[in-house]
Every structure is written in structure tokens, then in C-alpha cells.
Amino acid sequence: METMAKRLMIAVVGAGIGVLAGLLIDYLGAGTPALWAGAAAGALIPQFVLGPPGH
């Protein structure tokens, strides 16, 4: 259970950082979908980098 809680925290923090990056891209003219894409990338990429749970 502890591993899942850590992964959830990493996903939430990653999504927040991704939204901040998306906000910069939105400011540069890419539009609001940049916020959603940044949040999704920030939440999902760390999960793939960490590998399967339990390792």
C-alpha cells in the first residue's frame, strides 16, 4: 500500500508541475489544451520511468 501512495503522490506532484509547464506554453500561444497535455504528461511519464510497482 505504501508504494501505491507514493506513486499517487508522484502523479499529483507531476501533474502540478506539468500544468505549470503547460501554462508557460499556453502563454506562448498554444492554447488551453497545453494545460491538459502538460498535466497528463507530468502524471504519466514518471510512472513509466519508475517501472512496474514493487521494484
TIVO-2410 file (N, C-alpha, C; in nm, 3 decimals):
# residues 55
REC num residu      c1      c2      c3 atome chaine
REC   1      M   0.082  -0.119   0.000     N      A
REC   1      M   0.000   0.000   0.000    CA      A
REC   1      M   0.087   0.125   0.000     C      A
REC   2      E   0.198   0.118   0.068     N      A
REC   2      E   0.285   0.234   0.076    CA      A
REC   2      E   0.338   0.274  -0.062     C      A
REC   3      T   0.367   0.175  -0.146     N      A
REC   3      T   0.417   0.203  -0.280    CA      A
REC   3      T   0.312   0.274  -0.363     C      A
REC   4      M   0.186   0.232  -0.351     N      A
REC   4      M   0.079   0.295  -0.428    CA      A
REC   4      M   0.058   0.439  -0.383     C      A
REC   5      A   0.068   0.464  -0.253     N      A
REC   5      A   0.052   0.600  -0.202    CA      A
REC   5      A   0.164   0.690  -0.254     C      A
REC   6      K   0.285   0.638  -0.257     N      A
REC   6      K   0.397   0.716  -0.310    CA      A
REC   6      K   0.379   0.745  -0.457     C      A
REC   7      R   0.332   0.646  -0.533     N      A
REC   7      R   0.309   0.667  -0.677    CA      A
REC   7      R   0.198   0.768  -0.701     C      A
REC   8      L   0.095   0.765  -0.618     N      A
REC   8      L  -0.013   0.862  -0.631    CA      A
REC   8      L   0.038   1.003  -0.601     C      A
REC   9      M   0.121   1.017  -0.499     N      A
REC   9      M   0.178   1.148  -0.468    CA      A
REC   9      M   0.267   1.197  -0.581     C      A
REC  10      I   0.346   1.108  -0.639     N      A
REC  10      I   0.432   1.146  -0.752    CA      A
REC  10      I   0.347   1.190  -0.870     C      A
REC  11      A   0.236   1.120  -0.895     N      A
REC  11      A   0.148   1.156  -1.006    CA      A
REC  11      A   0.085   1.293  -0.984     C      A
REC  12      V   0.042   1.321  -0.861     N      A
REC  12      V  -0.022   1.450  -0.832    CA      A
REC  12      V   0.080   1.564  -0.845     C      A
REC  13      V   0.198   1.545  -0.789     N      A
REC  13      V   0.301   1.648  -0.797    CA      A
REC  13      V   0.346   1.666  -0.942     C      A
REC  14      G   0.362   1.555  -1.014     N      A
REC  14      G   0.400   1.563  -1.154    CA      A
REC  14      G   0.296   1.635  -1.238     C      A
REC  15      A   0.167   1.610  -1.208     N      A
REC  15      A   0.061   1.679  -1.280    CA      A
REC  15      A   0.066   1.829  -1.252     C      A
REC  16      G   0.095   1.865  -1.129     N      A
REC  16      G   0.106   2.008  -1.095    CA      A
REC  16      G   0.221   2.075  -1.168     C      A
REC  17      I   0.334   2.009  -1.172     N      A
REC  17      I   0.449   2.064  -1.244    CA      A
REC  17      I   0.419   2.070  -1.393     C      A
REC  18      G   0.351   1.967  -1.444     N      A
REC  18      G   0.314   1.966  -1.585    CA      A
REC  18      G   0.218   2.079  -1.621     C      A
REC  19      V   0.125   2.110  -1.529     N      A
REC  19      V   0.034   2.222  -1.553    CA      A
REC  19      V   0.111   2.354  -1.558     C      A
REC  20      L   0.209   2.369  -1.472     N      A
REC  20      L   0.290   2.492  -1.476    CA      A
REC  20      L   0.365   2.503  -1.608     C      A
REC  21      A   0.418   2.392  -1.657     N      A
REC  21      A   0.484   2.395  -1.788    CA      A
REC  21      A   0.383   2.423  -1.898     C      A
REC  22      G   0.264   2.364  -1.887     N      A
REC  22      G   0.158   2.389  -1.984    CA      A
REC  22      G   0.111   2.533  -1.981     C      A
REC  23      L   0.113   2.594  -1.862     N      A
REC  23      L   0.075   2.735  -1.850    CA      A
REC  23      L   0.173   2.823  -1.926     C      A
REC  24      L   0.300   2.791  -1.918     N      A
REC  24      L   0.400   2.865  -1.994    CA      A
REC  24      L   0.376   2.849  -2.145     C      A
REC  25      I   0.349   2.727  -2.186     N      A
REC  25      I   0.323   2.702  -2.328    CA      A
REC  25      I   0.194   2.772  -2.372     C      A
REC  26      D   0.093   2.772  -2.285     N      A
REC  26      D  -0.032   2.844  -2.314    CA      A
REC  26      D  -0.006   2.993  -2.330     C      A
REC  27      Y   0.077   3.047  -2.245     N      A
REC  27      Y   0.111   3.189  -2.252    CA      A
REC  27      Y   0.184   3.223  -2.383     C      A
REC  28      L   0.259   3.126  -2.434     N      A
REC  28      L   0.331   3.148  -2.559    CA      A
REC  28      L   0.242   3.132  -2.682     C      A
REC  29      G   0.117   3.091  -2.661     N      A
REC  29      G   0.021   3.091  -2.771    CA      A
REC  29      G  -0.033   2.956  -2.813     C      A
REC  30      A  -0.005   2.850  -2.740     N      A
REC  30      A  -0.051   2.718  -2.782    CA      A
REC  30      A  -0.197   2.692  -2.745     C      A
REC  31      G  -0.252   2.767  -2.653     N      A
REC  31      G  -0.391   2.748  -2.615    CA      A
REC  31      G  -0.407   2.664  -2.490     C      A
REC  32      T  -0.530   2.657  -2.444     N      A
REC  32      T  -0.562   2.588  -2.321    CA      A
REC  32      T  -0.532   2.437  -2.323     C      A
REC  33      P  -0.544   2.368  -2.436     N      A
REC  33      P  -0.508   2.225  -2.434    CA      A
REC  33      P  -0.366   2.197  -2.386     C      A
REC  34      A  -0.280   2.296  -2.391     N      A
REC  34      A  -0.144   2.278  -2.340    CA      A
REC  34      A  -0.146   2.248  -2.189     C      A
REC  35      L  -0.243   2.304  -2.118     N      A
REC  35      L  -0.255   2.276  -1.974    CA      A
REC  35      L  -0.289   2.129  -1.951     C      A
REC  36      W  -0.385   2.078  -2.028     N      A
REC  36      W  -0.426   1.938  -2.014    CA      A
REC  36      W  -0.313   1.844  -2.054     C      A
REC  37      A  -0.246   1.876  -2.163     N      A
REC  37      A  -0.136   1.792  -2.209    CA      A
REC  37      A  -0.021   1.791  -2.109     C      A
REC  38      G   0.008   1.908  -2.053     N      A
REC  38      G   0.115   1.916  -1.953    CA      A
REC  38      G   0.082   1.836  -1.828     C      A
REC  39      A  -0.044   1.844  -1.784     N      A
REC  39      A  -0.085   1.768  -1.665    CA      A
REC  39      A  -0.078   1.618  -1.691     C      A
REC  40      A  -0.125   1.576  -1.807     N      A
REC  40      A  -0.122   1.433  -1.839    CA      A
REC  40      A   0.022   1.382  -1.849     C      A
REC  41      A   0.106   1.459  -1.916     N      A
REC  41      A   0.245   1.417  -1.930    CA      A
REC  41      A   0.315   1.414  -1.794     C      A
REC  42      G   0.289   1.514  -1.711     N      A
REC  42      G   0.352   1.518  -1.580    CA      A
REC  42      G   0.307   1.407  -1.488     C      A
REC  43      A   0.185   1.359  -1.506     N      A
REC  43      A   0.136   1.250  -1.423    CA      A
REC  43      A   0.178   1.113  -1.475     C      A
REC  44      L   0.188   1.097  -1.606     N      A
REC  44      L   0.213   0.965  -1.664    CA      A
REC  44      L   0.361   0.932  -1.685     C      A
REC  45      I   0.440   1.028  -1.727     N      A
REC  45      I   0.581   0.999  -1.758    CA      A
REC  45      I   0.657   0.944  -1.637     C      A
REC  46      P   0.642   1.000  -1.516     N      A
REC  46      P   0.715   0.941  -1.403    CA      A
REC  46      P   0.677   0.796  -1.375     C      A
REC  47      Q   0.553   0.757  -1.404     N      A
REC  47      Q   0.511   0.620  -1.380    CA      A
REC  47      Q   0.586   0.524  -1.473     C      A
REC  48      F   0.611   0.566  -1.595     N      A
REC  48      F   0.686   0.482  -1.689    CA      A
REC  48      F   0.835   0.481  -1.654     C      A
REC  49      V   0.886   0.592  -1.604     N      A
REC  49      V   1.027   0.598  -1.567    CA      A
REC  49      V   1.055   0.509  -1.445     C      A
REC  50      L   0.961   0.506  -1.351     N      A
REC  50      L   0.980   0.426  -1.230    CA      A
REC  50      L   0.968   0.275  -1.256     C      A
REC  51      G   0.900   0.237  -1.362     N      A
REC  51      G   0.883   0.095  -1.393    CA      A
REC  51      G   0.767   0.036  -1.318     C      A
REC  52      P   0.753  -0.096  -1.321     N      A
REC  52      P   0.640  -0.161  -1.256    CA      A
REC  52      P   0.645  -0.144  -1.104     C      A
REC  53      P   0.528  -0.138  -1.040     N      A
REC  53      P   0.526  -0.125  -0.894    CA      A
REC  53      P   0.592  -0.245  -0.827     C      A
REC  54      G   0.654  -0.219  -0.715     N      A
REC  54      G   0.717  -0.325  -0.638    CA      A
REC  54      G   0.864  -0.347  -0.665     C      A
REC  55      H   0.923  -0.268  -0.753     N      A
REC  55      H   1.066  -0.283  -0.781    CA      A
REC  55      H   1.145  -0.178  -0.710     C      A
***
